[in-house]
């Protein structure tokens, strides 16, 4: 931990009094540092990270944090090629009222919008690269920048069966008829599973570890649904009251979950390829029933 302390001292120009390792997931090593001026900070490091790895995350946090009345993000204190230093968020437990407040602020983040579907630079989801080249509409963006690349990787790595890959491929071909009515680009987190939502001790839901871009707001809600979150039903109801969701959004949840399932299949294997196939078939069945 001595090297982390020295790095933080160099970046912040403030002495580090104590350093404590904390759980940081599988992607990065993480630590809490106490500074001589009384502040606490969170430090993420990753050996041999791509040169822009932490810069992209810092930019995403700043962009999300710029949304008026939006969901809070931790302040970026410093960023370099090898680490990211953020203001420490003291974790707490969310009450129902805190969940309601977060839902309204997430809706405000989404409603603040984005210039286009995509972004001005490539990003990452975990360690995996994300193409953010802008597209004319969301179905094209999601199909060509999210589904096709990771379907290809999962297939090449033997992480998805031919049958399941074929089902996902049919979704790619039919996505324009499944995606629902067009919406303008939303300012989305892009990887909003429960581990990237920190409930703070002062009563807020704080967004961390974004894969931020201009996307579809249903993507963030579908990601929360995929792995669960505290008071999830209340969160979604409060969101819907603040920023009403389009008709049929629940039927589209599997569509938005296809990308994270394919990413997990490509990176971890296991049952994720089969789950992607199941999600695709559920969408195809619903489409046939509707027609």
DRENDO-1510 file (C-alpha; in Angstrom, 1 decimal, always signed):
<recs>
REC; n; res; u; v; w
REC; 1; UNK; +0.0; +0.0; +0.0 .
REC; 2; UNK; +3.0; +2.3; +0.3 .
REC; 3; UNK; +3.1; +2.8; -3.4 .
REC; 4; UNK; -0.5; +3.8; -3.5 .
REC; 5; UNK; +0.1; +6.4; -0.7 .
REC; 6; UNK; +3.0; +7.8; -2.5 .
REC; 7; UNK; +1.0; +8.1; -5.8 .
REC; 8; UNK; -1.9; +9.8; -4.1 .
REC; 9; UNK; +0.5; +12.2; -2.3 .
REC; 10; UNK; +2.0; +13.1; -5.7 .
REC; 11; UNK; -1.3; +13.6; -7.4 .
REC; 12; UNK; -3.0; +15.6; -4.6 .
REC; 13; UNK; -0.1; +17.3; -3.0 .
REC; 14; UNK; -1.4; +16.2; +0.4 .
REC; 15; UNK; +0.1; +13.7; +2.8 .
REC; 16; UNK; -1.6; +10.3; +3.3 .
REC; 17; UNK; -2.0; +9.4; +7.0 .
REC; 18; UNK; -3.5; +5.9; +6.5 .
REC; 19; UNK; -4.3; +3.4; +3.8 .
REC; 20; UNK; -6.8; +0.6; +4.0 .
REC; 21; UNK; -7.6; -1.9; +1.3 .
REC; 22; UNK; -11.3; -2.2; +0.4 .
REC; 23; UNK; -13.3; -4.5; -1.9 .
REC; 24; UNK; -13.0; -3.1; -5.4 .
REC; 25; UNK; -14.4; -5.9; -7.5 .
REC; 26; UNK; -12.5; -8.1; -10.1 .
REC; 27; UNK; -11.3; -5.3; -12.3 .
REC; 28; UNK; -9.2; -3.0; -10.1 .
REC; 29; UNK; -7.5; -2.9; -6.7 .
REC; 30; UNK; -9.0; -0.4; -4.4 .
REC; 31; UNK; -8.1; +1.4; -1.2 .
REC; 32; UNK; -9.4; +4.0; +1.2 .
REC; 33; UNK; -6.8; +6.7; +2.1 .
REC; 34; UNK; -7.1; +9.2; +4.9 .
REC; 35; UNK; -5.4; +12.5; +4.1 .
REC; 36; UNK; -3.6; +14.9; +6.5 .
REC; 37; UNK; -6.3; +17.5; +5.8 .
REC; 38; UNK; -9.0; +15.2; +7.2 .
REC; 39; UNK; -10.5; +14.1; +4.0 .
REC; 40; UNK; -10.9; +10.5; +2.9 .
REC; 41; UNK; -10.5; +9.3; -0.7 .
REC; 42; UNK; -11.1; +6.2; -2.7 .
REC; 43; UNK; -8.2; +5.0; -5.0 .
REC; 44; UNK; -8.5; +2.6; -7.8 .
REC; 45; UNK; -5.5; +1.1; -9.5 .
REC; 46; UNK; -5.0; -1.5; -12.2 .
REC; 47; UNK; -1.6; -2.8; -13.5 .
REC; 48; UNK; -1.1; -2.4; -17.3 .
REC; 49; UNK; -4.5; -0.6; -17.8 .
REC; 50; UNK; -5.1; +0.9; -21.2 .
REC; 51; UNK; -3.7; +4.5; -21.3 .
REC; 52; UNK; -7.2; +6.0; -21.2 .
REC; 53; UNK; -8.9; +3.5; -18.9 .
REC; 54; UNK; -9.2; +5.8; -15.8 .
REC; 55; UNK; -9.5; +9.0; -17.9 .
REC; 56; UNK; -12.6; +7.6; -19.6 .
REC; 57; UNK; -14.2; +6.7; -16.2 .
REC; 58; UNK; -13.4; +10.1; -14.8 .
REC; 59; UNK; -14.9; +11.8; -17.9 .
REC; 60; UNK; -18.0; +9.6; -17.6 .
REC; 61; UNK; -18.5; +10.6; -13.9 .
REC; 62; UNK; -18.1; +14.2; -14.7 .
REC; 63; UNK; -20.6; +14.0; -17.5 .
REC; 64; UNK; -23.2; +12.2; -15.4 .
REC; 65; UNK; -22.6; +14.6; -12.5 .
REC; 66; UNK; -23.2; +17.6; -14.8 .
REC; 67; UNK; -26.9; +16.7; -15.1 .
REC; 68; UNK; -29.1; +19.3; -13.3 .
REC; 69; UNK; -30.7; +17.7; -10.2 .
REC; 70; UNK; -29.4; +14.4; -11.4 .
REC; 71; UNK; -28.1; +11.4; -9.4 .
REC; 72; UNK; -24.9; +12.3; -7.6 .
REC; 73; UNK; -21.5; +10.9; -8.4 .
REC; 74; UNK; -18.3; +11.0; -6.3 .
REC; 75; UNK; -16.0; +14.0; -7.0 .
REC; 76; UNK; -13.0; +13.2; -9.1 .
REC; 77; UNK; -9.9; +14.4; -7.1 .
REC; 78; UNK; -7.2; +13.2; -9.5 .
REC; 79; UNK; -6.8; +10.9; -12.5 .
REC; 80; UNK; -3.8; +9.4; -14.3 .
REC; 81; UNK; -2.8; +6.5; -16.5 .
REC; 82; UNK; -2.4; +4.2; -13.5 .
REC; 83; UNK; -5.1; +5.3; -11.0 .
REC; 84; UNK; -8.2; +7.2; -10.2 .
REC; 85; UNK; -8.7; +9.1; -7.0 .
REC; 86; UNK; -12.3; +9.9; -5.9 .
REC; 87; UNK; -13.9; +11.5; -2.9 .
REC; 88; UNK; -14.8; +8.8; -0.4 .
REC; 89; UNK; -18.5; +7.9; -0.2 .
REC; 90; UNK; -19.4; +6.5; +3.2 .
REC; 91; UNK; -21.8; +3.6; +2.6 .
REC; 92; UNK; -25.1; +3.3; +4.3 .
REC; 93; UNK; -28.4; +1.4; +4.0 .
REC; 94; UNK; -31.2; +2.8; +1.9 .
REC; 95; UNK; -34.6; +3.6; +3.3 .
REC; 96; UNK; -37.7; +3.6; +1.0 .
REC; 97; UNK; -37.6; +7.4; +1.0 .
REC; 98; UNK; -33.9; +7.4; -0.1 .
REC; 99; UNK; -34.8; +5.0; -2.9 .
REC; 100; UNK; -37.6; +7.3; -4.0 .
REC; 101; UNK; -35.2; +10.3; -4.1 .
REC; 102; UNK; -32.6; +8.4; -6.1 .
REC; 103; UNK; -35.2; +7.3; -8.6 .
REC; 104; UNK; -36.2; +10.9; -9.2 .
REC; 105; UNK; -32.6; +12.0; -9.6 .
REC; 106; UNK; -31.8; +9.1; -11.9 .
REC; 107; UNK; -34.8; +10.2; -14.0 .
REC; 108; UNK; -33.4; +13.7; -14.1 .
REC; 109; UNK; -30.0; +12.4; -15.2 .
REC; 110; UNK; -31.6; +10.5; -18.1 .
REC; 111; UNK; -33.8; +13.5; -19.0 .
REC; 112; UNK; -30.8; +15.8; -19.3 .
REC; 113; UNK; -30.1; +14.0; -22.5 .
REC; 114; UNK; -27.1; +13.4; -24.8 .
REC; 115; UNK; -26.1; +14.9; -28.2 .
REC; 116; UNK; -26.4; +11.5; -29.9 .
REC; 117; UNK; -26.7; +7.8; -29.4 .
REC; 118; UNK; -23.1; +6.9; -28.6 .
REC; 119; UNK; -20.4; +9.3; -27.6 .
REC; 120; UNK; -17.3; +11.2; -28.6 .
REC; 121; UNK; -14.9; +8.4; -27.5 .
REC; 122; UNK; -14.8; +4.6; -27.0 .
REC; 123; UNK; -15.4; +3.4; -23.5 .
REC; 124; UNK; -15.2; +0.3; -21.3 .
REC; 125; UNK; -17.5; -2.0; -19.5 .
REC; 126; UNK; -15.4; -3.6; -16.8 .
REC; 127; UNK; -12.2; -4.3; -18.8 .
REC; 128; UNK; -14.1; -4.9; -22.1 .
REC; 129; UNK; -14.0; -2.2; -24.8 .
REC; 130; UNK; -17.1; -0.4; -25.9 .
REC; 131; UNK; -17.5; +1.2; -29.3 .
REC; 132; UNK; -19.4; +4.5; -29.0 .
REC; 133; UNK; -19.3; +5.6; -32.6 .
REC; 134; UNK; -22.6; +7.6; -33.0 .
REC; 135; UNK; -25.5; +6.1; -34.8 .
REC; 136; UNK; -28.6; +7.5; -36.4 .
REC; 137; UNK; -31.0; +5.9; -33.9 .
REC; 138; UNK; -30.9; +3.6; -30.9 .
REC; 139; UNK; -31.8; +0.3; -32.6 .
REC; 140; UNK; -28.9; +0.7; -35.0 .
REC; 141; UNK; -26.5; +1.8; -32.1 .
REC; 142; UNK; -27.5; -1.1; -29.8 .
REC; 143; UNK; -27.4; -3.7; -32.6 .
REC; 144; UNK; -24.1; -2.7; -34.2 .
REC; 145; UNK; -22.1; -1.3; -31.2 .
REC; 146; UNK; -23.3; -3.5; -28.4 .
REC; 147; UNK; -24.9; -6.8; -29.6 .
REC; 148; UNK; -23.0; -7.8; -32.7 .
REC; 149; UNK; -19.4; -7.3; -31.3 .
REC; 150; UNK; -20.1; -9.3; -28.2 .
REC; 151; UNK; -22.1; -12.0; -29.9 .
REC; 152; UNK; -19.0; -12.4; -32.1 .
REC; 153; UNK; -16.6; -12.6; -29.2 .
REC; 154; UNK; -18.8; -15.0; -27.2 .
REC; 155; UNK; -19.2; -17.2; -30.3 .
REC; 156; UNK; -15.5; -17.2; -31.1 .
REC; 157; UNK; -14.7; -18.2; -27.5 .
REC; 158; UNK; -17.2; -21.0; -27.5 .
REC; 159; UNK; -19.2; -19.2; -24.8 .
REC; 160; UNK; -22.6; -19.4; -26.5 .
REC; 161; UNK; -24.2; -22.3; -28.4 .
REC; 162; UNK; -25.1; -22.2; -32.1 .
REC; 163; UNK; -28.8; -22.3; -31.2 .
REC; 164; UNK; -28.5; -19.4; -28.7 .
REC; 165; UNK; -26.3; -17.4; -31.0 .
REC; 166; UNK; -28.9; -17.8; -33.8 .
REC; 167; UNK; -31.7; -16.6; -31.5 .
REC; 168; UNK; -29.6; -13.4; -30.6 .
REC; 169; UNK; -28.9; -12.9; -34.3 .
REC; 170; UNK; -32.6; -12.9; -35.1 .
REC; 171; UNK; -33.0; -10.1; -32.5 .
REC; 172; UNK; -30.3; -8.1; -34.3 .
REC; 173; UNK; -32.2; -8.5; -37.5 .
REC; 174; UNK; -35.6; -7.6; -36.0 .
REC; 175; UNK; -34.5; -5.0; -33.5 .
REC; 176; UNK; -36.3; -2.1; -35.2 .
REC; 177; UNK; -39.6; -3.9; -34.6 .
REC; 178; UNK; -38.8; -4.7; -31.0 .
REC; 179; UNK; -37.3; -1.5; -29.7 .
REC; 180; UNK; -40.5; +0.3; -29.1 .
REC; 181; UNK; -41.3; +3.9; -30.1 .
REC; 182; UNK; -38.3; +6.1; -30.7 .
REC; 183; UNK; -37.0; +8.2; -27.8 .
REC; 184; UNK; -34.3; +10.9; -27.9 .
REC; 185; UNK; -30.8; +9.9; -26.5 .
REC; 186; UNK; -30.7; +9.8; -22.7 .
REC; 187; UNK; -27.6; +10.5; -20.5 .
REC; 188; UNK; -27.2; +7.0; -19.1 .
REC; 189; UNK; -24.8; +5.2; -16.7 .
REC; 190; UNK; -24.5; +2.2; -19.1 .
REC; 191; UNK; -23.5; -0.4; -16.5 .
REC; 192; UNK; -25.9; +0.2; -13.7 .
REC; 193; UNK; -25.9; -3.1; -11.8 .
REC; 194; UNK; -26.4; -2.9; -8.0 .
REC; 195; UNK; -22.6; -2.9; -7.4 .
REC; 196; UNK; -22.3; +0.3; -9.3 .
REC; 197; UNK; -24.9; +2.1; -7.1 .
REC; 198; UNK; -23.5; +3.1; -3.7 .
REC; 199; UNK; -26.1; +4.0; -1.0 .
REC; 200; UNK; -24.4; +6.6; +1.1 .
REC; 201; UNK; -24.8; +7.2; +4.8 .
REC; 202; UNK; -26.1; +10.7; +4.2 .
REC; 203; UNK; -29.1; +9.4; +2.2 .
REC; 204; UNK; -28.2; +9.3; -1.4 .
REC; 205; UNK; -27.8; +6.8; -4.2 .
REC; 206; UNK; -24.4; +7.5; -5.8 .
REC; 207; UNK; -23.4; +6.4; -9.3 .
REC; 208; UNK; -20.0; +4.8; -9.7 .
REC; 209; UNK; -18.0; +2.9; -12.3 .
REC; 210; UNK; -20.0; +4.2; -15.3 .
REC; 211; UNK; -19.9; +3.1; -19.0 .
REC; 212; UNK; -21.5; +6.5; -19.7 .
REC; 213; UNK; -22.9; +7.3; -23.1 .
REC; 214; UNK; -25.9; +8.6; -25.0 .
REC; 215; UNK; -28.3; +5.6; -24.9 .
REC; 216; UNK; -31.8; +4.4; -24.0 .
REC; 217; UNK; -32.9; +5.0; -20.5 .
REC; 218; UNK; -34.5; +1.6; -20.3 .
REC; 219; UNK; -31.0; +0.1; -20.4 .
REC; 220; UNK; -30.2; +1.4; -17.0 .
REC; 221; UNK; -33.4; +0.1; -15.5 .
REC; 222; UNK; -33.0; -3.3; -17.2 .
REC; 223; UNK; -29.5; -3.6; -15.8 .
REC; 224; UNK; -30.8; -3.0; -12.2 .
REC; 225; UNK; -33.4; -5.6; -12.9 .
REC; 226; UNK; -30.9; -8.2; -14.1 .
REC; 227; UNK; -28.9; -8.5; -10.9 .
REC; 228; UNK; -31.4; -6.9; -8.4 .
REC; 229; UNK; -31.3; -3.8; -6.2 .
REC; 230; UNK; -32.8; -2.9; -2.8 .
REC; 231; UNK; -36.4; -1.8; -3.0 .
REC; 232; UNK; -36.3; -2.3; -6.8 .
REC; 233; UNK; -40.1; -2.3; -7.4 .
REC; 234; UNK; -40.3; +1.0; -5.4 .
REC; 235; UNK; -37.4; +2.5; -7.3 .
REC; 236; UNK; -39.0; +1.7; -10.7 .
REC; 237; UNK; -42.4; +3.0; -9.6 .
REC; 238; UNK; -40.9; +6.3; -8.4 .
REC; 239; UNK; -38.9; +6.6; -11.6 .
REC; 240; UNK; -42.0; +6.0; -13.7 .
REC; 241; UNK; -43.9; +8.7; -11.7 .
REC; 242; UNK; -41.2; +11.2; -12.3 .
REC; 243; UNK; -40.4; +10.3; -15.9 .
REC; 244; UNK; -43.1; +8.0; -17.3 .
REC; 245; UNK; -41.8; +5.0; -19.2 .
REC; 246; UNK; -43.1; +4.1; -22.6 .
REC; 247; UNK; -45.8; +1.6; -23.0 .
REC; 248; UNK; -44.5; -2.0; -23.1 .
REC; 249; UNK; -41.2; -1.2; -21.5 .
REC; 250; UNK; -41.4; -4.3; -19.3 .
REC; 251; UNK; -41.6; -6.5; -22.4 .
REC; 252; UNK; -38.4; -4.9; -23.6 .
REC; 253; UNK; -36.3; -5.6; -20.5 .
REC; 254; UNK; -34.8; -8.8; -22.0 .
REC; 255; UNK; -33.7; -6.8; -25.0 .
REC; 256; UNK; -31.7; -4.3; -22.9 .
REC; 257; UNK; -30.3; -7.2; -20.9 .
REC; 258; UNK; -28.8; -9.0; -23.9 .
REC; 259; UNK; -25.7; -6.8; -24.0 .
REC; 260; UNK; -24.6; -7.4; -20.4 .
REC; 261; UNK; -25.4; -11.1; -20.8 .
REC; 262; UNK; -23.2; -11.3; -23.9 .
REC; 263; UNK; -20.4; -9.4; -22.2 .
REC; 264; UNK; -20.5; -11.8; -19.2 .
REC; 265; UNK; -20.6; -14.8; -21.6 .
REC; 266; UNK; -17.6; -13.5; -23.5 .
REC; 267; UNK; -15.6; -12.7; -20.3 .
REC; 268; UNK; -16.7; -15.4; -17.9 .
REC; 269; UNK; -18.5; -18.2; -19.9 .
REC; 270; UNK; -20.7; -20.2; -17.6 .
REC; 271; UNK; -24.5; -20.0; -18.1 .
REC; 272; UNK; -24.5; -16.5; -19.5 .
REC; 273; UNK; -24.6; -17.6; -23.1 .
REC; 274; UNK; -27.7; -19.7; -22.4 .
REC; 275; UNK; -29.3; -16.9; -20.6 .
REC; 276; UNK; -28.8; -14.6; -23.6 .
REC; 277; UNK; -30.4; -17.2; -25.8 .
REC; 278; UNK; -33.3; -17.5; -23.4 .
REC; 279; UNK; -33.8; -13.7; -23.4 .
REC; 280; UNK; -33.7; -13.6; -27.2 .
REC; 281; UNK; -36.3; -16.4; -27.5 .
REC; 282; UNK; -38.6; -14.6; -25.0 .
REC; 283; UNK; -38.5; -11.5; -27.1 .
REC; 284; UNK; -39.1; -13.5; -30.3 .
REC; 285; UNK; -42.1; -15.3; -28.7 .
REC; 286; UNK; -43.6; -12.0; -27.5 .
REC; 287; UNK; -43.1; -10.5; -31.0 .
REC; 288; UNK; -44.9; -13.4; -32.6 .
REC; 289; UNK; -47.8; -13.2; -30.1 .
REC; 290; UNK; -48.1; -9.5; -30.7 .
REC; 291; UNK; -48.3; -9.9; -34.4 .
</recs>
